Amino acid sequence: MTAEPHPLVRLAREAVESYVRDGTVIAPETSTPEMKEQAGVFVSLHENDELRGCIGTFAPTRDNVAEEVVANAISAATHDPRFPPVAPEELSQLEYKVDILSRPEPVEDGSMLDSTRYGVIVECGRRRGLLLPDLVGVESVRQQIEICRMKAGIGPDEPVRLYRFEVKRYQ
């Protein structure tokens, strides 16, 4: 028997299914205390254990976490440039992860990071790249930082500021 999904995961699923099936954006209820808070949120979609979409916000952009989940879930399903939009026939195959981000804090260097515990933000001017913690295939802080540089278009020799954050992951 499968455990009942966390309310945030259920909300992400409902948002995607409603939008993909009939183009409607659901109005979320804030049924848990964490849904009422403000935070950056990432929603990841997986199909057959492969990434199918992932979109998020570094910091809050909406009134509460529930609204962030709805917006980012729909974007992950329909606007991730790496993938075509999710089709209705895929909906039953999708698995969802919702990551609630702590407030990023600056760090002096990579020695203050841990790729399984902390996500990282790499910043150079207005360019920023973010990578969530504890991702399959990311084995080191160096790899985390390299991926962030690549995502942000920051060259390997350009000076950067580093930030770390923790996540509460729901799946």
C-alpha positions as CSV (number, residue, x, y, z in Angstrom):
1,M,0.0,0.0,0.0
2,T,1.4,3.4,-1.0
3,A,1.5,6.2,1.6
4,E,-0.8,9.1,1.0
5,P,1.2,12.0,-0.6
6,H,2.0,15.1,1.4
7,P,-0.5,17.9,0.8
8,L,2.0,20.0,-1.1
9,V,2.7,17.1,-3.5
10,R,-1.1,16.5,-3.9
11,L,-1.5,20.3,-4.6
12,A,1.3,20.1,-7.3
13,R,-0.4,17.1,-8.9
14,E,-3.9,18.7,-8.8
15,A,-2.5,22.0,-10.3
16,V,-0.8,20.2,-13.2
17,E,-3.7,17.9,-14.0
18,S,-6.3,20.7,-14.0
19,Y,-4.1,22.9,-16.2
20,V,-3.1,20.2,-18.7
21,R,-6.6,18.8,-18.9
22,D,-8.7,22.0,-19.1
23,G,-6.4,25.0,-19.0
24,T,-7.6,26.1,-15.6
25,V,-5.4,27.3,-12.7
26,I,-6.7,26.1,-9.4
27,A,-7.1,28.4,-6.4
28,P,-5.1,26.6,-3.6
29,E,-6.3,26.2,-0.1
30,T,-3.7,26.8,2.6
31,S,-4.6,23.7,4.6
32,T,-1.3,23.3,6.4
33,P,0.9,25.9,8.3
34,E,3.7,25.6,5.8
35,M,1.4,26.4,2.9
36,K,0.7,29.8,4.5
37,E,4.4,30.8,4.8
38,Q,6.5,32.5,2.1
39,A,9.5,30.7,0.6
40,G,11.2,29.8,-2.7
41,V,9.7,26.6,-4.1
42,F,10.9,24.1,-6.7
43,V,8.6,21.6,-8.3
44,S,10.1,18.6,-10.1
45,L,8.2,16.2,-12.3
46,H,9.6,12.7,-13.0
47,E,8.4,10.1,-15.5
48,N,9.9,6.6,-15.3
49,D,12.5,7.9,-12.8
50,E,13.7,10.5,-15.4
51,L,13.4,14.2,-15.0
52,R,10.4,15.5,-16.9
53,G,10.3,19.1,-15.8
54,C,11.6,21.3,-13.0
55,I,10.9,25.0,-12.3
56,G,11.2,27.0,-9.2
57,T,11.8,30.3,-7.5
58,F,14.9,31.2,-5.5
59,A,12.8,33.4,-3.2
60,P,9.1,34.0,-2.7
61,T,7.2,35.6,-5.6
62,R,3.7,34.9,-4.4
63,D,1.6,35.5,-1.3
64,N,2.3,32.0,0.1
65,V,3.9,28.6,-0.5
66,A,0.6,27.1,-1.8
67,E,0.5,29.7,-4.6
68,E,4.2,29.1,-5.4
69,V,3.5,25.4,-5.7
70,V,0.6,25.9,-8.1
71,A,2.5,28.3,-10.3
72,N,5.8,26.3,-10.4
73,A,4.1,23.0,-10.9
74,I,2.2,24.4,-14.0
75,S,5.5,25.9,-15.3
76,A,7.4,22.7,-14.7
77,A,4.8,20.8,-16.8
78,T,4.4,23.4,-19.6
79,H,7.4,25.8,-19.7
80,D,10.6,23.9,-18.9
81,P,12.6,24.7,-22.0
82,R,14.3,21.3,-21.9
83,F,11.1,19.4,-22.4
84,P,7.9,19.5,-24.5
85,P,4.7,20.4,-22.5
86,V,3.2,17.5,-20.6
87,A,0.4,15.8,-22.6
88,P,-2.8,14.6,-20.9
89,E,-1.9,10.9,-21.6
90,E,1.3,11.4,-19.5
91,L,-0.5,12.6,-16.3
92,S,-1.0,9.2,-14.7
93,Q,2.8,8.4,-15.1
94,L,4.1,11.5,-13.4
95,E,5.7,11.6,-9.9
96,Y,6.1,14.9,-8.1
97,K,8.7,16.4,-5.7
98,V,8.2,19.7,-4.0
99,D,11.2,21.4,-2.4
100,I,10.7,24.3,0.0
101,L,13.9,26.4,0.2
102,S,15.3,28.1,3.3
103,R,16.5,31.6,2.9
104,P,19.9,31.5,1.0
105,E,22.9,32.5,3.1
106,P,26.3,33.7,1.7
107,V,29.3,31.4,2.1
108,E,33.0,32.3,1.8
109,D,33.9,29.3,-0.3
110,G,33.0,25.7,-1.3
111,S,34.4,24.3,2.0
112,M,31.1,25.5,3.7
113,L,29.0,23.5,1.3
114,D,27.9,19.8,1.2
115,S,26.2,18.6,-2.0
116,T,23.9,16.3,-0.1
117,R,22.8,18.8,2.5
118,Y,22.9,22.2,0.8
119,G,21.7,23.5,-2.5
120,V,23.9,26.2,-4.0
121,I,23.4,29.4,-5.8
122,V,26.3,30.8,-7.9
123,E,26.1,34.5,-8.7
124,C,28.2,36.7,-11.0
125,G,26.6,40.1,-11.6
126,R,23.0,39.5,-12.6
127,R,23.6,35.9,-13.7
128,R,22.6,33.3,-11.2
129,G,22.5,29.5,-11.3
130,L,20.9,27.3,-8.7
131,L,21.1,23.6,-8.0
132,L,19.1,21.7,-5.5
133,P,20.9,19.4,-3.0
134,D,21.1,15.7,-3.0
135,L,20.5,15.1,-6.7
136,V,21.2,11.8,-8.4
137,G,24.5,12.0,-10.3
138,V,25.8,15.1,-8.5
139,E,28.6,13.6,-6.3
140,S,30.6,16.7,-5.2
141,V,30.4,20.4,-4.3
142,R,32.8,21.1,-7.3
143,Q,30.3,19.4,-9.6
144,Q,27.4,21.4,-8.0
145,I,29.2,24.7,-8.6
146,E,30.2,23.7,-12.2
147,I,26.6,22.9,-13.1
148,C,25.4,26.2,-11.6
149,R,28.0,28.1,-13.6
150,M,26.9,26.4,-16.8
151,K,23.2,27.0,-16.1
152,A,24.0,30.7,-15.5
153,G,26.4,31.1,-18.4
154,I,29.3,32.0,-16.0
155,G,32.7,31.1,-17.2
156,P,35.1,28.9,-15.2
157,D,37.4,31.8,-14.4
158,E,34.9,34.4,-13.6
159,P,34.6,35.4,-9.9
160,V,31.4,34.3,-8.2
161,R,29.5,34.7,-5.0
162,L,28.3,31.5,-3.4
163,Y,25.1,31.0,-1.4
164,R,23.8,27.9,0.3
165,F,20.3,26.9,1.3
166,E,18.6,23.8,2.7
167,V,15.3,22.3,1.5
168,K,12.4,20.4,2.9
169,R,11.7,17.8,0.2
170,Y,8.2,16.3,-0.2
171,Q,7.5,13.5,-2.6
